[in-house]
Amino acid sequence: MSELIGVTVNGEEREFDGPLTVTGLLEQLDLPQRGIAVAVDGVVFPRGRWSESVRRGWEIEILTAVQGG
């Protein structure tokens, strides 16, 4: 039986079935894994750690790269 993991994503409280990795979170949100950055609790979360489990209570910010000038 999976447990619900409550996190905040870009300021919105959300619940997901766990266990869940950062990569899995991005997939559930239908976001690409390229051209984005992830921060957890205000600190950049390196791509090399995206296979780690998301923890209850995390505040996650997902930022997309924007071209412009």
Residue pairs with C-beta under 8 A, 6 or more apart in sequence:
2 17
2 18
2 19
3 17
3 18
3 19
4 15
4 16
4 17
4 18
5 15
5 16
5 17
5 18
5 19
5 20
5 54
5 55
5 56
6 13
6 14
6 15
6 56
6 57
7 13
7 14
7 15
7 16
7 25
7 54
7 55
7 56
7 57
7 58
7 59
7 60
8 14
8 58
8 59
8 60
9 25
9 29
9 60
9 61
9 62
10 60
10 61
10 62
16 25
16 28
16 54
18 53
18 54
19 53
20 28
20 53
20 54
21 50
21 51
21 52
21 53
21 54
22 38
22 45
22 49
22 50
22 51
22 52
22 54
23 33
23 50
23 51
24 54
25 54
25 60
26 32
26 33
26 36
26 38
26 50
26 62
29 62
31 62
33 50
35 64
35 65
36 62
36 63
36 64
36 65
37 44
37 62
37 63
37 65
38 44
38 45
38 50
38 60
38 61
38 62
38 63
39 45
39 60
39 61
39 63
40 58
40 59
40 60
41 58
41 59
42 59
42 61
45 60
54 60
